[in-house]
């Protein structure tokens, strides 16, 4: 699975889709502005909300779930990367969270 840094994700977030696969209670602590929230367990039924020809950056709390989701999306014909370090690293770096 391709992994990108939080700096790469920050640079690409205006052009790529940001997919946050955390649970509702985790998202309540902050989410990357403009991200689409689809909990990992709901992804199969909500794939239609993603644009297939636009790259996706998958985000979770620490990077573990997002890596599995990115692999599954790539296998399904999407172009997806995981953001290494997840929201923990994003927030520690002082990047924006809504």
Biopython code that builds the backbone (N, CA, C, O; Angstrom):
import numpy as np
from Bio.PDB.StructureBuilder import StructureBuilder

atoms = [
    (1, "UNK", "N", (0.841, -1.177, 0.000)),
    (1, "UNK", "CA", (0.000, 0.000, 0.000)),
    (1, "UNK", "C", (0.883, 1.236, 0.000)),
    (1, "UNK", "O", (1.810, 1.341, 0.804)),
    (2, "UNK", "N", (0.602, 2.163, -0.890)),
    (2, "UNK", "CA", (1.369, 3.420, -0.892)),
    (2, "UNK", "C", (1.064, 4.249, 0.360)),
    (2, "UNK", "O", (-0.095, 4.463, 0.714)),
    (3, "UNK", "N", (2.123, 4.706, 1.014)),
    (3, "UNK", "CA", (1.965, 5.540, 2.202)),
    (3, "UNK", "C", (2.573, 6.899, 1.921)),
    (3, "UNK", "O", (3.670, 7.002, 1.373)),
    (4, "UNK", "N", (1.840, 7.952, 2.306)),
    (4, "UNK", "CA", (2.352, 9.307, 2.131)),
    (4, "UNK", "C", (2.499, 9.957, 3.502)),
    (4, "UNK", "O", (1.916, 9.504, 4.487)),
    (5, "UNK", "N", (3.278, 11.011, 3.545)),
    (5, "UNK", "CA", (3.487, 11.737, 4.794)),
    (5, "UNK", "C", (2.336, 12.716, 5.029)),
    (5, "UNK", "O", (1.540, 12.990, 4.131)),
    (6, "UNK", "N", (2.269, 13.235, 6.251)),
    (6, "UNK", "CA", (1.244, 14.238, 6.528)),
    (6, "UNK", "C", (1.501, 15.501, 5.716)),
    (6, "UNK", "O", (0.554, 16.188, 5.333)),
    (7, "UNK", "N", (2.775, 15.821, 5.446)),
    (7, "UNK", "CA", (3.092, 16.996, 4.618)),
    (7, "UNK", "C", (2.578, 16.792, 3.197)),
    (7, "UNK", "O", (2.029, 17.714, 2.593)),
    (8, "UNK", "N", (2.757, 15.578, 2.661)),
    (8, "UNK", "CA", (2.230, 15.272, 1.326)),
    (8, "UNK", "C", (0.706, 15.374, 1.313)),
    (8, "UNK", "O", (0.122, 15.931, 0.383)),
    (9, "UNK", "N", (0.072, 14.835, 2.345)),
    (9, "UNK", "CA", (-1.390, 14.884, 2.429)),
    (9, "UNK", "C", (-1.875, 16.328, 2.495)),
    (9, "UNK", "O", (-2.871, 16.685, 1.864)),
    (10, "UNK", "N", (-1.175, 17.147, 3.251)),
    (10, "UNK", "CA", (-1.558, 18.554, 3.367)),
    (10, "UNK", "C", (-1.453, 19.253, 2.013)),
    (10, "UNK", "O", (-2.319, 20.051, 1.657)),
    (11, "UNK", "N", (-0.402, 18.957, 1.266)),
    (11, "UNK", "CA", (-0.232, 19.550, -0.066)),
    (11, "UNK", "C", (-1.297, 19.065, -1.047)),
    (11, "UNK", "O", (-1.752, 19.828, -1.900)),
    (12, "UNK", "N", (-1.689, 17.814, -0.929)),
    (12, "UNK", "CA", (-2.607, 17.209, -1.900)),
    (12, "UNK", "C", (-4.078, 17.331, -1.523)),
    (12, "UNK", "O", (-4.938, 16.980, -2.330)),
    (13, "UNK", "N", (-4.395, 17.816, -0.327)),
    (13, "UNK", "CA", (-5.790, 17.754, 0.128)),
    (13, "UNK", "C", (-6.738, 18.631, -0.673)),
    (13, "UNK", "O", (-7.944, 18.386, -0.663)),
    (14, "UNK", "N", (-6.238, 19.639, -1.362)),
    (14, "UNK", "CA", (-7.113, 20.480, -2.185)),
    (14, "UNK", "C", (-7.507, 19.778, -3.490)),
    (14, "UNK", "O", (-8.550, 20.083, -4.068)),
    (15, "UNK", "N", (-6.682, 18.847, -3.948)),
    (15, "UNK", "CA", (-6.962, 18.184, -5.223)),
    (15, "UNK", "C", (-7.455, 16.748, -5.069)),
    (15, "UNK", "O", (-8.225, 16.270, -5.903)),
    (16, "UNK", "N", (-7.027, 16.058, -4.022)),
    (16, "UNK", "CA", (-7.414, 14.665, -3.811)),
    (16, "UNK", "C", (-8.612, 14.575, -2.870)),
    (16, "UNK", "O", (-8.952, 15.536, -2.179)),
    (17, "UNK", "N", (-9.235, 13.416, -2.856)),
    (17, "UNK", "CA", (-10.295, 13.142, -1.886)),
    (17, "UNK", "C", (-9.633, 12.701, -0.586)),
    (17, "UNK", "O", (-8.704, 11.893, -0.604)),
    (18, "UNK", "N", (-10.095, 13.216, 0.519)),
    (18, "UNK", "CA", (-9.645, 12.759, 1.831)),
    (18, "UNK", "C", (-10.771, 11.910, 2.397)),
    (18, "UNK", "O", (-11.896, 12.384, 2.555)),
    (19, "UNK", "N", (-10.469, 10.661, 2.698)),
    (19, "UNK", "CA", (-11.443, 9.730, 3.236)),
    (19, "UNK", "C", (-11.053, 9.374, 4.665)),
    (19, "UNK", "O", (-10.020, 8.744, 4.891)),
    (20, "UNK", "N", (-11.866, 9.771, 5.614)),
    (20, "UNK", "CA", (-11.631, 9.482, 7.025)),
    (20, "UNK", "C", (-12.449, 8.250, 7.394)),
    (20, "UNK", "O", (-13.678, 8.276, 7.340)),
    (21, "UNK", "N", (-11.760, 7.164, 7.772)),
    (21, "UNK", "CA", (-12.443, 5.895, 8.035)),
    (21, "UNK", "C", (-12.599, 5.610, 9.529)),
    (21, "UNK", "O", (-12.905, 4.480, 9.911)),
    (22, "UNK", "N", (-12.393, 6.619, 10.374)),
    (22, "UNK", "CA", (-12.539, 6.429, 11.815)),
    (22, "UNK", "C", (-14.014, 6.356, 12.215)),
    (22, "UNK", "O", (-14.910, 6.674, 11.433)),
    (23, "UNK", "N", (-14.227, 5.936, 13.430)),
    (23, "UNK", "CA", (-15.581, 5.865, 13.986)),
    (23, "UNK", "C", (-16.062, 7.264, 14.365)),
    (23, "UNK", "O", (-15.261, 8.190, 14.491)),
    (24, "UNK", "N", (-17.374, 7.412, 14.545)),
    (24, "UNK", "CA", (-17.973, 8.709, 14.866)),
    (24, "UNK", "C", (-17.332, 9.354, 16.097)),
    (24, "UNK", "O", (-17.045, 10.551, 16.088)),
    (25, "UNK", "N", (-17.106, 8.575, 17.150)),
    (25, "UNK", "CA", (-16.551, 9.157, 18.374)),
    (25, "UNK", "C", (-15.132, 9.667, 18.159)),
    (25, "UNK", "O", (-14.709, 10.600, 18.842)),
    (26, "UNK", "N", (-14.386, 9.077, 17.225)),
    (26, "UNK", "CA", (-13.030, 9.547, 16.930)),
    (26, "UNK", "C", (-13.059, 10.840, 16.120)),
    (26, "UNK", "O", (-12.265, 11.750, 16.360)),
    (27, "UNK", "N", (-13.969, 10.911, 15.171)),
    (27, "UNK", "CA", (-14.102, 12.089, 14.317)),
    (27, "UNK", "C", (-14.521, 13.298, 15.144)),
    (27, "UNK", "O", (-14.195, 14.432, 14.792)),
    (28, "UNK", "N", (-15.228, 13.069, 16.222)),
    (28, "UNK", "CA", (-15.659, 14.168, 17.091)),
    (28, "UNK", "C", (-14.461, 14.922, 17.663)),
    (28, "UNK", "O", (-14.601, 16.073, 18.076)),
    (29, "UNK", "N", (-13.294, 14.296, 17.694)),
    (29, "UNK", "CA", (-12.077, 14.929, 18.203)),
    (29, "UNK", "C", (-11.389, 15.805, 17.159)),
    (29, "UNK", "O", (-10.403, 16.474, 17.469)),
    (30, "UNK", "N", (-11.894, 15.811, 15.931)),
    (30, "UNK", "CA", (-11.322, 16.632, 14.872)),
    (30, "UNK", "C", (-11.081, 15.832, 13.614)),
    (30, "UNK", "O", (-10.709, 14.659, 13.656)),
    (31, "UNK", "N", (-11.304, 16.497, 12.491)),
    (31, "UNK", "CA", (-11.189, 15.857, 11.187)),
    (31, "UNK", "C", (-10.535, 16.844, 10.229)),
    (31, "UNK", "O", (-10.681, 18.054, 10.403)),
    (32, "UNK", "N", (-9.825, 16.357, 9.233)),
    (32, "UNK", "CA", (-9.228, 17.234, 8.234)),
    (32, "UNK", "C", (-10.361, 17.973, 7.508)),
    (32, "UNK", "O", (-11.291, 17.334, 7.015)),
    (33, "UNK", "N", (-10.295, 19.300, 7.438)),
    (33, "UNK", "CA", (-11.356, 20.052, 6.756)),
    (33, "UNK", "C", (-11.569, 19.548, 5.321)),
    (33, "UNK", "O", (-10.618, 19.363, 4.561)),
    (34, "UNK", "N", (-12.823, 19.336, 4.981)),
    (34, "UNK", "CA", (-13.165, 18.875, 3.637)),
    (34, "UNK", "C", (-13.151, 17.368, 3.461)),
    (34, "UNK", "O", (-13.503, 16.866, 2.394)),
    (35, "UNK", "N", (-12.748, 16.637, 4.495)),
    (35, "UNK", "CA", (-12.696, 15.175, 4.397)),
    (35, "UNK", "C", (-14.103, 14.583, 4.359)),
    (35, "UNK", "O", (-15.053, 15.150, 4.898)),
    (36, "UNK", "N", (-14.203, 13.437, 3.714)),
    (36, "UNK", "CA", (-15.436, 12.662, 3.685)),
    (36, "UNK", "C", (-15.317, 11.605, 4.777)),
    (36, "UNK", "O", (-14.340, 10.858, 4.815)),
    (37, "UNK", "N", (-16.301, 11.541, 5.657)),
    (37, "UNK", "CA", (-16.267, 10.562, 6.743)),
    (37, "UNK", "C", (-17.122, 9.361, 6.386)),
    (37, "UNK", "O", (-18.343, 9.466, 6.265)),
    (38, "UNK", "N", (-16.465, 8.212, 6.217)),
    (38, "UNK", "CA", (-17.158, 6.936, 6.038)),
    (38, "UNK", "C", (-16.450, 5.940, 6.952)),
    (38, "UNK", "O", (-15.339, 5.510, 6.642)),
    (39, "UNK", "N", (-17.068, 5.566, 8.069)),
    (39, "UNK", "CA", (-16.423, 4.585, 8.945)),
    (39, "UNK", "C", (-16.052, 3.317, 8.167)),
    (39, "UNK", "O", (-16.774, 2.904, 7.260)),
    (40, "UNK", "N", (-14.939, 2.718, 8.525)),
    (40, "UNK", "CA", (-14.429, 1.554, 7.812)),
    (40, "UNK", "C", (-15.495, 0.478, 7.610)),
    (40, "UNK", "O", (-15.572, -0.120, 6.537)),
    (41, "UNK", "N", (-16.304, 0.230, 8.612)),
    (41, "UNK", "CA", (-17.326, -0.801, 8.525)),
    (41, "UNK", "C", (-18.458, -0.494, 7.558)),
    (41, "UNK", "O", (-19.226, -1.389, 7.206)),
    (42, "UNK", "N", (-18.574, 0.753, 7.124)),
    (42, "UNK", "CA", (-19.643, 1.148, 6.199)),
    (42, "UNK", "C", (-19.155, 1.313, 4.764)),
    (42, "UNK", "O", (-19.947, 1.597, 3.866)),
    (43, "UNK", "N", (-17.871, 1.137, 4.551)),
    (43, "UNK", "CA", (-17.289, 1.457, 3.250)),
    (43, "UNK", "C", (-17.911, 0.663, 2.107)),
    (43, "UNK", "O", (-18.187, 1.227, 1.049)),
    (44, "UNK", "N", (-18.135, -0.630, 2.299)),
    (44, "UNK", "CA", (-18.695, -1.453, 1.220)),
    (44, "UNK", "C", (-20.016, -0.905, 0.709)),
    (44, "UNK", "O", (-20.274, -0.932, -0.494)),
    (45, "UNK", "N", (-20.850, -0.409, 1.606)),
    (45, "UNK", "CA", (-22.173, 0.067, 1.193)),
    (45, "UNK", "C", (-22.164, 1.520, 0.739)),
    (45, "UNK", "O", (-23.160, 2.008, 0.206)),
    (46, "UNK", "N", (-21.038, 2.222, 0.946)),
    (46, "UNK", "CA", (-20.991, 3.648, 0.609)),
    (46, "UNK", "C", (-19.918, 3.999, -0.428)),
    (46, "UNK", "O", (-19.590, 5.173, -0.601)),
    (47, "UNK", "N", (-19.369, 2.990, -1.121)),
    (47, "UNK", "CA", (-18.326, 3.242, -2.118)),
    (47, "UNK", "C", (-18.756, 4.254, -3.175)),
    (47, "UNK", "O", (-17.923, 4.981, -3.717)),
    (48, "UNK", "N", (-20.030, 4.301, -3.464)),
    (48, "UNK", "CA", (-20.542, 5.221, -4.477)),
    (48, "UNK", "C", (-20.332, 6.684, -4.143)),
    (48, "UNK", "O", (-20.479, 7.541, -5.015)),
    (49, "UNK", "N", (-19.992, 6.989, -2.904)),
    (49, "UNK", "CA", (-19.731, 8.377, -2.511)),
    (49, "UNK", "C", (-18.336, 8.841, -2.916)),
    (49, "UNK", "O", (-18.028, 10.030, -2.838)),
    (50, "UNK", "N", (-17.494, 7.905, -3.346)),
    (50, "UNK", "CA", (-16.137, 8.244, -3.783)),
    (50, "UNK", "C", (-16.090, 8.382, -5.297)),
    (50, "UNK", "O", (-16.773, 7.657, -6.020)),
    (51, "UNK", "N", (-15.277, 9.318, -5.766)),
    (51, "UNK", "CA", (-15.086, 9.521, -7.205)),
    (51, "UNK", "C", (-13.949, 8.603, -7.643)),
    (51, "UNK", "O", (-12.819, 8.742, -7.176)),
    (52, "UNK", "N", (-14.248, 7.675, -8.533)),
    (52, "UNK", "CA", (-13.280, 6.636, -8.885)),
    (52, "UNK", "C", (-12.049, 7.171, -9.607)),
    (52, "UNK", "O", (-10.965, 6.604, -9.466)),
    (53, "UNK", "N", (-12.189, 8.244, -10.376)),
    (53, "UNK", "CA", (-11.037, 8.739, -11.145)),
    (53, "UNK", "C", (-10.294, 9.884, -10.446)),
    (53, "UNK", "O", (-9.521, 10.597, -11.085)),
    (54, "UNK", "N", (-10.519, 10.061, -9.160)),
    (54, "UNK", "CA", (-9.820, 11.095, -8.376)),
    (54, "UNK", "C", (-9.069, 10.408, -7.236)),
    (54, "UNK", "O", (-9.677, 9.638, -6.492)),
    (55, "UNK", "N", (-7.770, 10.659, -7.075)),
    (55, "UNK", "CA", (-7.002, 9.985, -6.021)),
    (55, "UNK", "C", (-7.607, 10.198, -4.640)),
    (55, "UNK", "O", (-8.227, 11.224, -4.360)),
    (56, "UNK", "N", (-7.408, 9.196, -3.786)),
    (56, "UNK", "CA", (-7.956, 9.201, -2.434)),
    (56, "UNK", "C", (-6.817, 9.089, -1.429)),
    (56, "UNK", "O", (-5.907, 8.276, -1.594)),
    (57, "UNK", "N", (-6.875, 9.902, -0.400)),
    (57, "UNK", "CA", (-5.967, 9.787, 0.739)),
    (57, "UNK", "C", (-6.811, 9.277, 1.896)),
    (57, "UNK", "O", (-7.738, 9.947, 2.350)),
    (58, "UNK", "N", (-6.475, 8.079, 2.365)),
    (58, "UNK", "CA", (-7.249, 7.452, 3.429)),
    (58, "UNK", "C", (-6.595, 7.771, 4.774)),
    (58, "UNK", "O", (-5.380, 7.654, 4.938)),
    (59, "UNK", "N", (-7.429, 8.175, 5.725)),
    (59, "UNK", "CA", (-6.964, 8.627, 7.035)),
    (59, "UNK", "C", (-7.697, 7.861, 8.138)),
    (59, "UNK", "O", (-8.899, 7.614, 8.047)),
    (60, "UNK", "N", (-6.951, 7.491, 9.177)),
    (60, "UNK", "CA", (-7.559, 6.948, 10.388)),
    (60, "UNK", "C", (-6.832, 7.558, 11.585)),
    (60, "UNK", "O", (-6.192, 8.601, 11.449)),
    (61, "UNK", "N", (-6.918, 6.941, 12.720)),
    (61, "UNK", "CA", (-6.301, 7.499, 13.926)),
    (61, "UNK", "C", (-4.777, 7.433, 13.861)),
    (61, "UNK", "O", (-4.101, 8.428, 14.119)),
    (62, "UNK", "N", (-4.227, 6.250, 13.513)),
    (62, "UNK", "CA", (-2.770, 6.078, 13.542)),
    (62, "UNK", "C", (-2.165, 5.578, 12.240)),
    (62, "UNK", "O", (-0.943, 5.597, 12.088)),
    (63, "UNK", "N", (-2.977, 5.138, 11.311)),
    (63, "UNK", "CA", (-2.476, 4.656, 10.030)),
    (63, "UNK", "C", (-2.700, 3.184, 9.767)),
    (63, "UNK", "O", (-2.453, 2.723, 8.652)),
    (64, "UNK", "N", (-3.159, 2.427, 10.751)),
    (64, "UNK", "CA", (-3.358, 0.989, 10.555)),
    (64, "UNK", "C", (-4.606, 0.669, 9.734)),
    (64, "UNK", "O", (-4.526, -0.035, 8.728)),
    (65, "UNK", "N", (-5.752, 1.182, 10.160)),
    (65, "UNK", "CA", (-6.995, 0.927, 9.415)),
    (65, "UNK", "C", (-6.924, 1.521, 8.017)),
    (65, "UNK", "O", (-7.369, 0.905, 7.048)),
    (66, "UNK", "N", (-6.363, 2.720, 7.918)),
    (66, "UNK", "CA", (-6.310, 3.381, 6.612)),
    (66, "UNK", "C", (-5.456, 2.590, 5.622)),
    (66, "UNK", "O", (-5.732, 2.601, 4.423)),
    (67, "UNK", "N", (-4.428, 1.908, 6.108)),
    (67, "UNK", "CA", (-3.600, 1.087, 5.220)),
    (67, "UNK", "C", (-4.419, -0.063, 4.641)),
    (67, "UNK", "O", (-4.322, -0.356, 3.449)),
    (68, "UNK", "N", (-5.217, -0.710, 5.470)),
    (68, "UNK", "CA", (-6.069, -1.808, 4.984)),
    (68, "UNK", "C", (-7.107, -1.299, 3.988)),
    (68, "UNK", "O", (-7.364, -1.935, 2.966)),
    (69, "UNK", "N", (-7.702, -0.140, 4.297)),
    (69, "UNK", "CA", (-8.711, 0.425, 3.397)),
    (69, "UNK", "C", (-8.074, 0.842, 2.074)),
    (69, "UNK", "O", (-8.653, 0.603, 1.014)),
    (70, "UNK", "N", (-6.897, 1.460, 2.114)),
    (70, "UNK", "CA", (-6.216, 1.863, 0.873)),
    (70, "UNK", "C", (-5.927, 0.644, 0.006)),
    (70, "UNK", "O", (-6.109, 0.689, -1.210)),
    (71, "UNK", "N", (-5.479, -0.442, 0.623)),
    (71, "UNK", "CA", (-5.232, -1.674, -0.134)),
    (71, "UNK", "C", (-6.509, -2.170, -0.802)),
    (71, "UNK", "O", (-6.495, -2.542, -1.975)),
    (72, "UNK", "N", (-7.609, -2.176, -0.059)),
    (72, "UNK", "CA", (-8.887, -2.640, -0.600)),
    (72, "UNK", "C", (-9.371, -1.733, -1.731)),
    (72, "UNK", "O", (-9.879, -2.217, -2.742)),
    (73, "UNK", "N", (-9.215, -0.424, -1.562)),
    (73, "UNK", "CA", (-9.633, 0.506, -2.614)),
    (73, "UNK", "C", (-8.792, 0.324, -3.874)),
    (73, "UNK", "O", (-9.331, 0.325, -4.981)),
    (74, "UNK", "N", (-7.491, 0.168, -3.720)),
    (74, "UNK", "CA", (-6.632, -0.056, -4.885)),
    (74, "UNK", "C", (-7.015, -1.346, -5.604)),
    (74, "UNK", "O", (-7.022, -1.389, -6.834)),
    (75, "UNK", "N", (-7.332, -2.395, -4.852)),
    (75, "UNK", "CA", (-7.757, -3.664, -5.444)),
    (75, "UNK", "C", (-9.084, -3.522, -6.186)),
    (75, "UNK", "O", (-9.362, -4.274, -7.121)),
    (76, "UNK", "N", (-9.907, -2.548, -5.763)),
    (76, "UNK", "CA", (-11.215, -2.314, -6.394)),
    (76, "UNK", "C", (-11.136, -1.332, -7.559)),
    (76, "UNK", "O", (-12.164, -0.966, -8.130)),
    (77, "UNK", "N", (-9.925, -0.902, -7.916)),
    (77, "UNK", "CA", (-9.772, -0.028, -9.071)),
    (77, "UNK", "C", (-9.648, 1.452, -8.773)),
    (77, "UNK", "O", (-9.593, 2.264, -9.697)),
    (78, "UNK", "N", (-9.604, 1.821, -7.501)),
    (78, "UNK", "CA", (-9.387, 3.210, -7.113)),
    (78, "UNK", "C", (-7.888, 3.449, -6.989)),
    (78, "UNK", "O", (-7.106, 2.499, -6.974)),
    (79, "UNK", "N", (-7.487, 4.713, -6.899)),
    (79, "UNK", "CA", (-6.109, 5.072, -6.611)),
    (79, "UNK", "C", (-6.096, 5.655, -5.207)),
    (79, "UNK", "O", (-6.593, 6.758, -4.978)),
    (80, "UNK", "N", (-5.522, 4.903, -4.264)),
    (80, "UNK", "CA", (-5.591, 5.316, -2.862)),
    (80, "UNK", "C", (-4.240, 5.186, -2.174)),
    (80, "UNK", "O", (-3.492, 4.235, -2.404)),
    (81, "UNK", "N", (-3.949, 6.163, -1.327)),
    (81, "UNK", "CA", (-2.777, 6.157, -0.463)),
    (81, "UNK", "C", (-3.246, 6.247, 0.968)),
    (81, "UNK", "O", (-4.345, 6.729, 1.241)),
    (82, "UNK", "N", (-2.415, 5.783, 1.886)),
    (82, "UNK", "CA", (-2.694, 5.957, 3.301)),
    (82, "UNK", "C", (-1.786, 7.056, 3.841)),
    (82, "UNK", "O", (-0.647, 7.209, 3.400)),
    (83, "UNK", "N", (-2.302, 7.815, 4.796)),
    (83, "UNK", "CA", (-1.512, 8.873, 5.414)),
    (83, "UNK", "C", (-0.823, 8.296, 6.647)),
    (83, "UNK", "O", (-1.473, 7.997, 7.649)),
    (84, "UNK", "N", (0.485, 8.144, 6.566)),
    (84, "UNK", "CA", (1.258, 7.594, 7.669)),
    (84, "UNK", "C", (1.108, 8.422, 8.939)),
    (84, "UNK", "O", (1.165, 9.651, 8.901)),
    (85, "UNK", "N", (0.917, 7.741, 10.053)),
    (85, "UNK", "CA", (0.789, 8.430, 11.335)),
    (85, "UNK", "C", (-0.621, 8.862, 11.668)),
    (85, "UNK", "O", (-0.916, 9.172, 12.822)),
    (86, "UNK", "N", (-1.501, 8.888, 10.675)),
    (86, "UNK", "CA", (-2.902, 9.207, 10.889)),
    (86, "UNK", "C", (-3.146, 10.573, 11.521)),
    (86, "UNK", "O", (-2.301, 11.466, 11.477)),
    (87, "UNK", "N", (-4.322, 10.700, 12.103)),
    (87, "UNK", "CA", (-4.723, 11.971, 12.709)),
    (87, "UNK", "C", (-3.883, 12.317, 13.933)),
    (87, "UNK", "O", (-3.762, 13.489, 14.289)),
    (88, "UNK", "N", (-3.310, 11.322, 14.569)),
    (88, "UNK", "CA", (-2.414, 11.613, 15.693)),
    (88, "UNK", "C", (-1.266, 12.490, 15.198)),
    (88, "UNK", "O", (-0.975, 13.529, 15.790)),
    (89, "UNK", "N", (-0.614, 12.070, 14.111)),
    (89, "UNK", "CA", (0.508, 12.829, 13.555)),
    (89, "UNK", "C", (0.048, 14.168, 12.990)),
    (89, "UNK", "O", (0.735, 15.177, 13.149)),
    (90, "UNK", "N", (-1.110, 14.183, 12.330)),
    (90, "UNK", "CA", (-1.654, 15.409, 11.740)),
    (90, "UNK", "C", (-1.857, 16.476, 12.829)),
    (90, "UNK", "O", (-1.432, 17.621, 12.673)),
    (91, "UNK", "N", (-2.500, 16.093, 13.911)),
    (91, "UNK", "CA", (-2.795, 17.048, 14.967)),
    (91, "UNK", "C", (-1.520, 17.458, 15.732)),
    (91, "UNK", "O", (-1.384, 18.611, 16.139)),
    (92, "UNK", "N", (-0.605, 16.519, 15.919)),
    (92, "UNK", "CA", (0.671, 16.863, 16.580)),
    (92, "UNK", "C", (1.462, 17.880, 15.776)),
    (92, "UNK", "O", (2.201, 18.689, 16.336)),
    (93, "UNK", "N", (1.301, 17.834, 14.446)),
    (93, "UNK", "CA", (2.003, 18.785, 13.576)),
    (93, "UNK", "C", (1.317, 20.143, 13.541)),
    (93, "UNK", "O", (1.829, 21.081, 12.929)),
    (94, "UNK", "N", (0.167, 20.254, 14.191)),
    (94, "UNK", "CA", (-0.546, 21.523, 14.231)),
    (94, "UNK", "C", (-1.291, 21.846, 12.957)),
    (94, "UNK", "O", (-1.617, 23.008, 12.713)),
    (95, "UNK", "N", (-1.572, 20.838, 12.132)),
    (95, "UNK", "CA", (-2.310, 21.060, 10.890)),
    (95, "UNK", "C", (-3.791, 21.220, 11.200)),
    (95, "UNK", "O", (-4.254, 20.770, 12.248)),
    (96, "UNK", "N", (-4.543, 21.856, 10.301)),
    (96, "UNK", "CA", (-5.939, 22.189, 10.609)),
    (96, "UNK", "C", (-6.837, 20.973, 10.802)),
    (96, "UNK", "O", (-6.737, 19.988, 10.071)),
    (97, "UNK", "N", (-7.698, 21.058, 11.780)),
    (97, "UNK", "CA", (-8.701, 20.036, 12.028)),
    (97, "UNK", "C", (-9.999, 20.744, 12.425)),
    (97, "UNK", "O", (-10.010, 21.659, 13.249)),
    (98, "UNK", "N", (-11.069, 20.294, 11.821)),
    (98, "UNK", "CA", (-12.364, 20.915, 12.105)),
    (98, "UNK", "C", (-13.148, 20.071, 13.087)),
    (98, "UNK", "O", (-14.268, 20.429, 13.452)),
]
sb = StructureBuilder()
sb.init_structure("model")
sb.init_model(0)
sb.init_chain("A")
sb.init_seg("    ")
for serial, (resi, resn, name, xyz) in enumerate(atoms, 1):
    if name == "N":
        sb.init_residue(resn, " ", resi, " ")
    sb.init_atom(name, np.array(xyz, "f"), 0.0, 1.0, " ", f" {name:<3s}", serial, name[0])
structure = sb.get_structure()
